């Protein structure tokens, strides 16, 4: 399994609707609105890196109101 955090910037005033929409995507563990340079942090899980990329591009980035994403894969020591 591959875990990652996806940092998301949204249009002004759209964070709560984006969090609600992202929460129902398969592979999303949690989605929370935060303050700072990003508006939302999403914890995800996928079978492999390819599946993770497809989820972010095809499902997460397709949610209306998202302006930018940054995917941060988790490394295990």
Buried (B, 14 or more C-beta within 10 A) or exposed (E): EBBBBBBBBBEEEBBEBBBEBBEEBEBBEEBEBEEEEBBBBBBBBBEEEEBBBEBBEEBBEEBEBBEEBEBEBEEEE
